[in-house]
């Protein structure tokens, strides 16, 4: 999906609501303080969503420049388990999988004692939000890739070197975002990057938000159903992908079957040779 689409859609809704409030006020000839305050809130909502959409587009442009370094970016995708929520950006590259929340905040933004502040107000919930999104996406990945996911809160209009903020997300300015991602230690091969991008694009880019997998579902072995069709459901595919012993057990079973076949063949040859020898001995008499 195009970057900023969801935020722009919300801004359009707020703009329509603002126009409706203005028409109602004009029709009723109402100019009291309550009506003026309602219109002011609607204007602020529209401004915030429009500003957010523009910030997401700017971050998308920054991530697009990383394609030459082997990075793939997904924009405005579903948040697993939250049908009304979305994730601004997911960057997949040699340095891992980064879940990026773009914040186009105005005023003074700073990190003090591992706490993020905007205009003097703590923004701990915003930092925690991108961490929750990171956890939801991590559950979709294969076990060997789950340690490669990192939450990032990107300050669109700020000049901020990367820094950790409680409760555990990295905060970085948009101007420092590209070099920060490129400098991450390599942990994924180009094949890993392509596979993960394909998986997340399929799971999060569809018309419906996927369900959030629980810890119990991640640990559960794939269920076998009688008369199952050749087409597996999405949950079965996730269960097979997330079970760490599935491929090894399948490979071990194939090896045992092959070894059994070889032993049967050898036993048959030995029996045939023994019978042939006995027949020759009888004829020689």
C-alpha positions in Angstrom: 0.0 0.0 0.0 1.1 3.6 -0.6 2.8 5.3 2.3 0.5 7.6 4.3 -2.6 6.2 2.7 -4.4 5.3 6.0 -3.4 8.7 7.6 -4.5 10.6 4.5 -7.9 8.7 4.6 -8.3 9.7 8.2 -7.4 13.3 7.4 -10.1 13.3 4.6 -12.7 12.0 7.1 -11.7 14.8 9.6 -12.0 17.4 6.9 -15.5 16.2 5.9 -16.5 16.3 9.6 -15.1 19.8 9.9 -17.1 21.0 7.0 -20.3 19.4 8.3 -19.8 21.2 11.7 -19.3 24.5 10.0 -22.5 24.0 7.9 -24.5 23.1 11.0 -23.3 26.1 12.9 -24.1 28.4 10.0 -27.6 26.9 9.5 -28.4 27.1 13.2 -26.8 30.5 13.6 -24.9 29.2 16.6 -21.7 31.0 17.8 -21.4 29.9 21.4 -18.1 28.8 23.0 -19.0 25.1 22.9 -19.6 25.1 19.1 -16.4 27.0 18.5 -14.4 24.6 20.6 -15.8 21.6 18.7 -14.8 23.2 15.4 -11.3 23.9 16.8 -10.9 20.3 17.9 -12.0 19.1 14.4 -9.4 21.4 12.8 -6.7 20.1 15.0 -7.6 16.5 14.3 -7.5 17.2 10.5 -4.1 18.9 10.8 -2.6 16.1 12.9 -3.6 13.4 10.4 -2.5 15.4 7.4 0.8 16.1 9.1 1.2 12.4 9.9 0.5 11.3 6.3 3.1 13.7 5.0 5.6 12.4 7.6 5.0 8.8 6.4 5.6 9.8 2.8 8.9 11.4 3.7 10.1 8.4 5.6 9.1 6.2 2.7 11.3 8.3 0.4 14.2 7.8 2.8 13.7 4.0 2.9 13.4 3.9 -0.9 16.9 5.2 -1.2 18.2 2.1 0.6 17.2 -0.3 -2.2 20.8 -0.1 -3.6 22.0 -1.5 -0.3 19.7 -4.5 -0.4 16.8 -3.2 1.6 13.1 -3.8 0.8 10.4 -1.5 2.4 6.7 -2.2 3.0 4.4 0.7 3.8 1.1 1.2 5.5 0.5 -2.5 6.2 -1.9 -4.3 8.6 -1.1 -4.7 12.3 -1.7 -8.3 13.2 -4.5 -8.7 15.7 -5.7 -5.1 15.2 -8.2 -4.7 12.3 -8.3 -0.9 12.7 -4.5 -0.5 13.2 -1.7 -0.2 10.7 2.1 -0.3 10.7 3.7 2.7 9.0 6.8 1.0 7.6 8.7 -2.3 7.7 12.2 -2.3 6.4 13.9 -5.6 5.6 17.5 -5.8 4.8 20.9 -7.2 5.6 20.8 -5.7 9.1 17.4 -7.4 10.0 13.8 -6.4 10.0 12.9 -2.9 11.4 9.4 -2.0 12.4 9.2 1.7 11.9 6.6 4.1 13.3 6.9 7.6 11.8 6.1 10.6 14.1 5.9 14.0 12.4 5.9 15.9 15.7 6.4 19.7 16.0 8.0 21.5 18.9 10.9 20.4 21.1 11.4 16.6 21.0 14.2 15.0 23.0 15.3 11.9 24.9 16.3 12.5 28.5 17.4 9.6 30.8 16.0 7.1 28.3 12.6 8.9 28.3 11.1 10.4 25.1 9.6 13.9 25.6 7.7 16.2 23.2 7.2 19.8 24.4 7.8 18.6 28.0 5.3 15.7 27.9 6.4 12.1 28.2 5.7 10.0 25.1 6.3 6.6 26.7 3.1 5.1 25.2 4.2 5.9 21.6 7.6 4.2 22.3 5.7 1.2 23.7 3.4 1.1 20.7 6.1 0.4 18.2 7.4 -2.3 20.5 4.0 -4.0 20.5 3.9 -3.8 16.7 7.3 -5.4 16.6 6.1 -8.3 18.8 3.1 -8.9 16.6 5.2 -9.1 13.4 7.9 -11.2 15.0 5.2 -13.9 15.7 4.7 -14.3 11.9 8.4 -15.1 11.2 10.3 -18.4 11.2 12.1 -19.2 14.5 15.5 -18.4 13.1 14.5 -14.9 12.1 12.7 -13.8 15.2 15.8 -12.4 16.9 16.4 -10.2 13.9 13.4 -7.8 14.4 13.9 -4.3 16.0 11.4 -1.5 16.9 12.2 1.9 15.6 10.4 5.2 16.3 11.4 7.7 13.5 11.2 11.5 14.3 10.4 12.9 10.9 11.2 16.5 11.5 13.9 16.1 14.1 17.7 15.8 14.1 18.3 12.9 16.4 21.1 10.3 16.5 19.9 6.8 17.3 19.2 6.3 21.0 17.4 3.7 23.1 14.2 4.9 24.9 12.1 3.0 27.4 10.6 0.6 27.2 13.0 -0.7 24.6 12.6 1.0 21.2 15.2 2.9 19.2 14.5 6.5 18.6 16.1 8.2 15.6 15.6 11.2 13.4 14.7 10.8 9.8 17.9 12.5 8.7 19.9 9.7 10.5 17.6 6.8 9.6 19.3 5.7 6.4 22.8 5.6 7.8 21.6 3.9 11.0 20.0 1.0 9.1 22.9 0.6 6.7 25.3 0.4 9.6 23.5 -2.5 11.3 25.6 -5.7 11.5 24.7 -8.1 8.7 22.5 -10.9 9.9 20.3 -11.8 6.9 21.3 -13.1 3.5 19.7 -11.7 0.3 17.6 -14.9 0.1 16.4 -14.3 3.7 15.5 -10.7 2.9 13.5 -11.7 -0.2 11.7 -14.5 1.6 10.8 -12.3 4.6 9.6 -9.5 2.4 7.5 -11.9 0.4 6.0 -13.4 3.6 5.2 -10.1 5.3 3.9 -8.6 2.0 1.5 -11.5 1.7 0.4 -11.7 5.3 0.1 -8.0 6.0 -0.7 -6.5 2.6 -4.0 -8.3 2.0 -7.5 -7.0 2.4 -7.8 -8.4 5.9 -5.6 -8.1 9.0 -4.2 -11.4 10.2 -4.9 -12.7 13.7 -2.2 -12.3 16.3 -0.5 -15.5 17.1 -0.1 -16.4 20.8 2.8 -18.1 22.5 0.8 -21.3 22.8 0.1 -21.3 19.0 3.8 -20.8 18.3 4.8 -23.8 20.4 2.0 -26.1 19.2 3.0 -28.9 16.7 1.1 -28.9 13.4 -2.2 -30.7 13.7 -3.0 -33.6 11.3 -6.5 -33.8 10.0 -8.1 -36.8 8.3 -8.8 -36.5 4.6 -7.0 -33.1 4.5 -6.9 -31.4 1.2 -3.7 -30.6 -0.6 -4.4 -26.9 0.0 -3.4 -25.9 3.5 -5.0 -23.1 5.5 -3.1 -20.0 6.5 -3.0 -21.1 10.2 -1.6 -24.6 9.2 1.1 -22.9 7.2 2.0 -20.7 10.1 2.1 -23.6 12.5 4.3 -25.6 10.2 6.6 -22.7 9.7 6.9 -21.8 13.3 7.5 -25.4 14.6 11.3 -25.8 14.9 11.4 -29.6 14.5 9.0 -30.1 11.5 11.5 -30.1 8.6 14.1 -32.2 10.6 11.5 -34.8 11.4 10.3 -35.0 7.8 13.9 -35.4 6.6 14.6 -38.1 9.2 11.4 -40.0 8.1 12.5 -39.9 4.5 16.0 -41.2 5.3 14.5 -44.1 7.3 12.2 -45.1 4.5 15.1 -45.0 2.0 17.3 -47.1 4.3 14.6 -49.7 4.8 14.1 -49.9 1.0 17.8 -50.6 0.5 17.9 -53.3 3.2 14.9 -55.1 1.6 16.6 -55.0 -1.8 19.9 -56.4 -0.4 18.0 -59.2 1.5 16.2 -60.1 -1.7 19.5 -60.3 -3.7 21.1 -62.6 -1.0 18.1 -64.9 -1.0 18.1 -65.1 -4.8 21.8 -66.0 -4.9 21.3 -68.7 -2.2 18.5 -70.3 -4.2 20.6 -70.2 -7.4 23.5 -71.9 -5.6 21.2 -74.6 -4.3 19.7 -75.2 -7.7 23.2 -75.6 -9.3 24.3 -78.0 -6.6 21.2 -80.2 -7.2 21.7 -80.2 -11.0 25.4 -81.1 -10.5 24.5 -84.3 -8.7 
